[in-house]
Amino acid sequence: MPVPVDELTANELFPVKPESNQCKALSFLVTHHEYGFTPREIAARTALDKTTAVNALARLFENELINRADDVYYIEPHQVEEQKHRLESLDSAVRLFEATPNDDSYAEEGWEQEVPSIDPDN
């Protein structure tokens, strides 16, 4: 019996939030994907302190977004493009919401009363 492709593929949400510590650590590893780094090295090269870097890297590892060998974290070469695209999409979404006007009339309660009906019977 044929199975719909949607049932065979995992459509899990990207577990990294914009501008989070995980996002900073993942962005660093994607940018420097040809090397692996310890939490101390990542902390020294980002705005994260060592404890924050350790926690962020642990979450990224648990979510299978990065890999670890001993105390060195890295991204598998075949995952670099996917992670890069995910981060770019995340950044695009942030920029889209930042560019949204603050005077959006749809954000005000009762806006639907001010719009003429598209129903031809009304």
DRENDO-680421 format. One record per residue (C-alpha): residue number from 1; x, y, z. Coordinates in pm, 1 decimal. Example, Ala and Ser with C-alpha at 12.3 -4.5 7.8 and 13.67 -1.06 7.14 Angstrom:
BEGIN
nr 1&px 1230.0&py -450.0&pz 780.0 $
nr 2&px 1367.0&py -106.0&pz 714.0 $
This chain:
BEGIN
nr 1&px 0.0&py 0.0&pz 0.0 $
nr 2&px 146.6&py 339.5&pz -95.4 $
nr 3&px 244.8&py 568.2&pz 189.6 $
nr 4&px 226.2&py 948.8&pz 155.3 $
nr 5&px 571.6&py 1106.6&pz 152.5 $
nr 6&px 460.2&py 1350.8&pz 423.2 $
nr 7&px 431.6&py 1057.6&pz 662.1 $
nr 8&px 784.1&py 941.2&pz 578.9 $
nr 9&px 961.6&py 1270.1&pz 631.4 $
nr 10&px 1024.1&py 1439.5&pz 961.9 $
nr 11&px 887.5&py 1792.7&pz 968.7 $
nr 12&px 1030.8&py 1891.0&pz 1302.8 $
nr 13&px 1052.1&py 2257.5&pz 1385.8 $
nr 14&px 1397.5&py 2411.5&pz 1400.6 $
nr 15&px 1469.5&py 2415.0&pz 1776.6 $
nr 16&px 1692.8&py 2723.8&pz 1766.3 $
nr 17&px 1541.4&py 3063.6&pz 1839.5 $
nr 18&px 1678.2&py 3381.2&pz 1678.2 $
nr 19&px 1947.4&py 3565.3&pz 1871.2 $
nr 20&px 1959.7&py 3288.7&pz 2134.8 $
nr 21&px 2282.2&py 3150.0&pz 2276.1 $
nr 22&px 2224.9&py 2834.7&pz 2073.2 $
nr 23&px 2190.5&py 3046.4&pz 1760.4 $
nr 24&px 2519.3&py 3225.1&pz 1834.4 $
nr 25&px 2705.0&py 2897.6&pz 1894.6 $
nr 26&px 2555.3&py 2727.7&pz 1588.9 $
nr 27&px 2628.8&py 3030.0&pz 1369.6 $
nr 28&px 2990.2&py 3023.1&pz 1485.8 $
nr 29&px 3025.7&py 2652.2&pz 1409.2 $
nr 30&px 2862.2&py 2691.3&pz 1067.2 $
nr 31&px 3090.3&py 2983.1&pz 981.5 $
nr 32&px 3399.0&py 2787.3&pz 1092.7 $
nr 33&px 3275.7&py 2443.7&pz 984.1 $
nr 34&px 3617.4&py 2322.8&pz 873.5 $
nr 35&px 3725.3&py 2297.6&pz 1240.0 $
nr 36&px 3599.3&py 2163.3&pz 1569.8 $
nr 37&px 3611.0&py 2377.7&pz 1883.7 $
nr 38&px 3594.7&py 2332.9&pz 2259.0 $
nr 39&px 3338.1&py 2534.2&pz 2456.9 $
nr 40&px 3622.2&py 2751.7&pz 2589.5 $
nr 41&px 3736.1&py 2832.6&pz 2233.7 $
nr 42&px 3382.0&py 2912.5&pz 2123.6 $
nr 43&px 3331.1&py 3135.0&pz 2427.7 $
nr 44&px 3654.7&py 3320.9&pz 2351.3 $
nr 45&px 3543.3&py 3388.5&pz 1993.1 $
nr 46&px 3179.3&py 3480.9&pz 2061.2 $
nr 47&px 2986.4&py 3695.0&pz 2308.2 $
nr 48&px 2915.9&py 3386.2&pz 2522.0 $
nr 49&px 3080.1&py 3303.2&pz 2853.2 $
nr 50&px 3211.3&py 2947.8&pz 2897.3 $
nr 51&px 2915.9&py 2820.9&pz 3103.1 $
nr 52&px 2666.2&py 2962.2&pz 2855.5 $
nr 53&px 2861.6&py 2810.8&pz 2565.9 $
nr 54&px 2865.9&py 2469.4&pz 2738.1 $
nr 55&px 2487.8&py 2480.1&pz 2791.7 $
nr 56&px 2414.0&py 2600.3&pz 2437.1 $
nr 57&px 2638.7&py 2335.0&pz 2283.3 $
nr 58&px 2482.0&py 2062.4&pz 2497.6 $
nr 59&px 2134.8&py 2158.7&pz 2371.4 $
nr 60&px 2253.4&py 2171.6&pz 2010.8 $
nr 61&px 2411.0&py 1827.6&pz 2053.2 $
nr 62&px 2093.1&py 1686.7&pz 2214.7 $
nr 63&px 1892.4&py 1818.6&pz 1918.6 $
nr 64&px 2140.3&py 1650.1&pz 1680.7 $
nr 65&px 2233.1&py 1978.6&pz 1513.2 $
nr 66&px 2603.9&py 1939.4&pz 1593.1 $
nr 67&px 2840.0&py 1655.9&pz 1682.5 $
nr 68&px 3091.8&py 1605.6&pz 1960.7 $
nr 69&px 3417.1&py 1414.4&pz 1990.7 $
nr 70&px 3555.9&py 1428.4&pz 2344.3 $
nr 71&px 3512.4&py 1797.8&pz 2432.6 $
nr 72&px 3528.0&py 1923.6&pz 2072.4 $
nr 73&px 3208.7&py 2030.2&pz 1895.2 $
nr 74&px 3173.8&py 2039.8&pz 1518.0 $
nr 75&px 2931.7&py 2013.6&pz 1227.8 $
nr 76&px 2945.6&py 1716.5&pz 992.4 $
nr 77&px 3047.3&py 1835.1&pz 643.7 $
nr 78&px 2726.7&py 1697.6&pz 488.6 $
nr 79&px 2516.6&py 1902.3&pz 737.0 $
nr 80&px 2682.4&py 2239.7&pz 680.9 $
nr 81&px 2461.2&py 2356.3&pz 393.2 $
nr 82&px 2138.8&py 2251.4&pz 567.6 $
nr 83&px 2234.7&py 2430.0&pz 890.2 $
nr 84&px 2346.1&py 2735.6&pz 694.5 $
nr 85&px 2010.8&py 2751.3&pz 512.0 $
nr 86&px 1818.3&py 2707.0&pz 837.1 $
nr 87&px 2008.1&py 2993.5&pz 999.5 $
nr 88&px 1956.9&py 3212.5&pz 691.2 $
nr 89&px 1581.9&py 3138.2&pz 702.1 $
nr 90&px 1573.6&py 3223.9&pz 1070.8 $
nr 91&px 1754.7&py 3551.3&pz 1002.4 $
nr 92&px 1516.9&py 3631.8&pz 715.4 $
nr 93&px 1214.9&py 3578.2&pz 939.2 $
nr 94&px 1361.6&py 3811.1&pz 1202.0 $
nr 95&px 1430.6&py 4080.5&pz 940.7 $
nr 96&px 1077.9&py 4041.2&pz 800.1 $
nr 97&px 919.1&py 4101.5&pz 1139.2 $
nr 98&px 1154.7&py 4389.8&pz 1213.1 $
nr 99&px 1044.9&py 4554.9&pz 886.4 $
nr 100&px 673.4&py 4520.7&pz 965.9 $
nr 101&px 514.8&py 4860.9&pz 1030.5 $
nr 102&px 409.6&py 4932.8&pz 1387.0 $
nr 103&px 90.0&py 5103.2&pz 1273.2 $
nr 104&px -59.4&py 4787.1&pz 1125.0 $
nr 105&px -435.7&py 4838.4&pz 1135.1 $
nr 106&px -494.5&py 4462.4&pz 1153.6 $
nr 107&px -330.4&py 4464.7&pz 1494.3 $
nr 108&px -604.2&py 4686.5&pz 1634.5 $
nr 109&px -913.3&py 4531.2&pz 1783.7 $
nr 110&px -1223.5&py 4572.1&pz 1568.0 $
nr 111&px -1035.2&py 4616.5&pz 1239.3 $
nr 112&px -1266.7&py 4371.0&pz 1062.9 $
nr 113&px -1560.6&py 4608.6&pz 1117.9 $
nr 114&px -1387.3&py 4875.2&pz 909.0 $
nr 115&px -1326.3&py 4651.6&pz 606.0 $
nr 116&px -1605.8&py 4624.5&pz 349.0 $
nr 117&px -1744.3&py 4274.9&pz 300.9 $
nr 118&px -1632.3&py 4074.6&pz -0.3 $
nr 119&px -1951.3&py 3871.7&pz 19.7 $
nr 120&px -2163.5&py 3980.6&pz -282.4 $
nr 121&px -2484.5&py 3917.3&pz -82.7 $
nr 122&px -2395.1&py 4185.0&pz 177.2 $
